[in-house]
Amino acid sequence: NLTPARITADKTAARHSGIRLLQLSPAVIACGHGTPSTTHSSDDLMALFNILRQE
C-alpha cells in the first residue's frame, strides 16, 4: 500500500508515518545514518519506540 509522497502540516499523519517506518526497520532508523544499529536488539528498539509512541 504505497501512497504518493507529499509534505503535510498534519502532525498526527507525520507521526503515524514515522511510527510505521520504525516498525518496518527500527535498527536503520535508530542510527539515523543508514547503517543498522548493532548495539541493540530489535526488541529493545521497539520497546523504546513504543514509549515514544505513547507520548
Secondary structure, 3 states (H helix, E strand, C coil): CCCCCCCCCCHHHHHHHHHHHHHHCHHHHHHCCCCCCCCCCHHHHHHHHHHHHHC
